[in-house]
Amino acid sequence: FPVVVLVRGGPSGPGGRGYLAFFAAQLAHAGFIVYNADFRDVGGQGGGYPMAFEDVACAIRYARANSGAFGGDGSLTLVGHSLGGWIASVVALDPVSFEGGCPYGGSGRPDAFVGLAGNYDLNRNLTDLYHFFGSGPAQSADARAKSDPFNYATGARIPVRLVAGTADMSVNPQASQKLAAFLAAKSWNVTLTMVPGASHMSTMSATGGVSPALRAVRDAVRVAASYRD
């Protein structure tokens, strides 16, 4: 079975991943092993940069180390929603694995990345970013530069699938369009699915049994497998 690591939105503090349970179940029903990860996303509570990125990289390492016991096929796709889409995009596009605070070894980078309504543009949703970075050194220009996905995509290419709703009132879908254009200009295998009338959450809702988000994950896994072949 292919393996998926989900990364929730926020910032919500610890334990915010529960809202992804229905999408995790949808993926599991479709034949995926699913890990629904949490991470430290509030700067004032010991999170933010670089801890959030290290947590996601550690979730990848944990999934790689443990999924074989459940029949995992060795592949791993990272799927991030909203703020988690941004965090996951940096982990996926940075050619160097984030290290620190993880009892598991191995690679902290995925074989494919799927971003759902991701807030990739650090010039948007500034209130969320203020809570994420907090104050002091974590709010520095250096921390923001290292947290910007548009400063990466310089290493080994992996398939990227982006999904956004045209009626998203929480995160402007132009952030997904901007990241798709950036990766396409660097010759990455990237596609963007704009879902007409979809909200911030409804791209994960099943219509006729298959949601746009599930289609994107399936396609990312398929292309990643062709890369390995």
KASULGI-V779850 format. One record per residue. N is the residue number from 1. RES is the residue in one small letter. PSI is psi in whole degrees, -180 to 180 (* if undefined). OMEGA is omega in degrees with one decimal (none if undefined). Layout:
N_RES_PSI_OMEGA / N_RES_PSI_OMEGA
This chain:
1_f_136_173.2 / 2_p_153_-174.2 / 3_v_138_177.1 / 4_v_135_169.8 / 5_v_119_178.7 / 6_l_142_177.9 / 7_v_118_-173.4 / 8_r_171_173.0 / 9_g_-169_-178.4 / 10_g_-153_-0.3 / 11_p_134_-176.2 / 12_s_-5_-173.2 / 13_g_179_-175.8 / 14_p_144_172.3 / 15_g_13_-176.2 / 16_g_1_-171.5 / 17_r_-6_-173.4 / 18_g_-31_-176.1 / 19_y_-16_178.4 / 20_l_2_-176.4 / 21_a_-39_-177.7 / 22_f_-36_177.5 / 23_f_-36_175.5 / 24_a_-42_178.6 / 25_a_-38_177.3 / 26_q_-43_178.4 / 27_l_-43_179.9 / 28_a_-41_178.3 / 29_h_-29_-179.9 / 30_a_0_174.0 / 31_g_21_177.8 / 32_f_148_165.2 / 33_i_127_-170.5 / 34_v_131_171.3 / 35_y_126_-179.1 / 36_n_100_-168.2 / 37_a_151_171.0 / 38_d_165_178.7 / 39_f_162_-177.9 / 40_r_109_-169.7 / 41_d_8_179.9 / 42_v_115_-175.3 / 43_g_-37_-178.4 / 44_g_-7_179.6 / 45_q_26_177.9 / 46_g_14_179.7 / 47_g_-150_-178.6 / 48_g_-144_-179.7 / 49_y_135_-2.1 / 50_p_6_-170.3 / 51_m_-42_-178.5 / 52_a_-42_-179.4 / 53_f_-38_176.3 / 54_e_-39_179.4 / 55_d_-42_-179.5 / 56_v_-42_176.6 / 57_a_-37_178.2 / 58_c_-36_176.4 / 59_a_-38_176.2 / 60_i_-47_180.0 / 61_r_-41_178.6 / 62_y_-46_-179.2 / 63_a_-42_178.2 / 64_r_-40_-176.5 / 65_a_-27_-171.4 / 66_n_-17_-172.4 / 67_s_-22_178.6 / 68_g_-31_179.4 / 69_a_-19_180.0 / 70_f_8_179.7 / 71_g_22_178.9 / 72_g_145_-176.1 / 73_d_5_178.9 / 74_g_-13_177.9 / 75_s_156_178.2 / 76_l_127_178.0 / 77_t_129_179.5 / 78_l_126_-176.8 / 79_v_117_-179.5 / 80_g_140_178.4 / 81_h_134_173.0 / 82_s_-125_177.1 / 83_l_-36_176.7 / 84_g_-27_174.4 / 85_g_-40_176.6 / 86_w_-51_-179.7 / 87_i_-48_-178.2 / 88_a_-35_-179.5 / 89_s_-39_178.7 / 90_v_-44_178.0 / 91_v_-37_-178.0 / 92_a_-35_-172.6 / 93_l_-25_177.5 / 94_d_124_-178.3 / 95_p_-13_-179.8 / 96_v_131_179.3 / 97_s_139_172.8 / 98_f_133_-179.2 / 99_e_168_173.0 / 100_g_129_171.3 / 101_g_22_-176.7 / 102_c_128_179.5 / 103_p_0_-177.9 / 104_y_141_178.9 / 105_g_-169_179.8 / 106_g_-174_-176.5 / 107_s_138_174.6 / 108_g_17_178.4 / 109_r_147_-178.4 / 110_p_171_174.0 / 111_d_-18_178.1 / 112_a_158_179.5 / 113_f_135_174.7 / 114_v_124_178.8 / 115_g_126_-178.4 / 116_l_112_178.5 / 117_a_43_-173.9 / 118_g_144_175.9 / 119_n_76_-173.0 / 120_y_-16_-172.6 / 121_d_113_-177.1 / 122_l_0_174.5 / 123_n_4_-179.3 / 124_r_166_177.0 / 125_n_53_-171.3 / 126_l_-30_178.6 / 127_t_-45_177.3 / 128_d_-42_-178.6 / 129_l_-33_177.0 / 130_y_-46_179.1 / 131_h_-35_-179.2 / 132_f_-51_-175.3 / 133_f_-28_-176.4 / 134_g_-146_-179.1 / 135_s_172_179.0 / 136_g_-150_-175.0 / 137_p_-33_-179.0 / 138_a_-19_-179.1 / 139_q_3_-173.1 / 140_s_162_177.2 / 141_a_-35_179.5 / 142_d_-43_179.1 / 143_a_-41_179.0 / 144_r_-39_179.1 / 145_a_-40_-179.6 / 146_k_-11_178.4 / 147_s_8_-175.0 / 148_d_114_-178.7 / 149_p_-22_-179.2 / 150_f_-1_173.0 / 151_n_6_-175.1 / 152_y_-143_-174.6 / 153_a_39_-179.1 / 154_t_-7_-177.4 / 155_g_-151_-179.2 / 156_a_132_-177.6 / 157_r_139_172.2 / 158_i_156_177.3 / 159_p_139_179.7 / 160_v_129_176.2 / 161_r_124_-178.5 / 162_l_140_179.8 / 163_v_134_177.8 / 164_a_152_177.7 / 165_g_141_-179.4 / 166_t_-19_-179.2 / 167_a_23_179.5 / 168_d_117_-179.4 / 169_m_-2_-178.9 / 170_s_-44_177.9 / 171_v_123_-178.5 / 172_n_125_-179.8 / 173_p_-13_176.6 / 174_q_-24_176.6 / 175_a_-41_177.4 / 176_s_-40_178.3 / 177_q_-39_-179.5 / 178_k_-44_179.7 / 179_l_-40_178.5 / 180_a_-44_179.8 / 181_a_-39_179.1 / 182_f_-47_-178.5 / 183_l_-38_178.0 / 184_a_-37_178.6 / 185_a_-22_177.6 / 186_k_11_175.6 / 187_s_30_173.4 / 188_w_155_175.9 / 189_n_92_-175.0 / 190_v_139_171.0 / 191_t_147_177.2 / 192_l_126_175.4 / 193_t_113_174.3 / 194_m_119_-174.9 / 195_v_112_-177.0 / 196_p_128_175.5 / 197_g_1_-176.9 / 198_a_145_178.9 / 199_s_-170_-179.3 / 200_h_-28_-176.7 / 201_m_-27_-165.3 / 202_s_-9_174.4 / 203_t_-18_177.7 / 204_m_-1_-179.4 / 205_s_135_-178.6 / 206_a_130_173.3 / 207_t_113_-174.0 / 208_g_25_175.6 / 209_g_-16_-176.6 / 210_v_120_178.3 / 211_s_158_174.4 / 212_p_-36_179.3 / 213_a_-43_179.1 / 214_l_-40_176.9 / 215_r_-41_-179.4 / 216_a_-41_179.1 / 217_v_-45_179.0 / 218_r_-43_-178.4 / 219_d_-41_178.7 / 220_a_-42_179.0 / 221_v_-42_179.7 / 222_r_-46_-178.2 / 223_v_-38_177.6 / 224_a_-38_177.8 / 225_a_-38_178.1 / 226_s_-32_175.2 / 227_y_-44_-179.3 / 228_r_-38_178.6 / 229_d_*_none
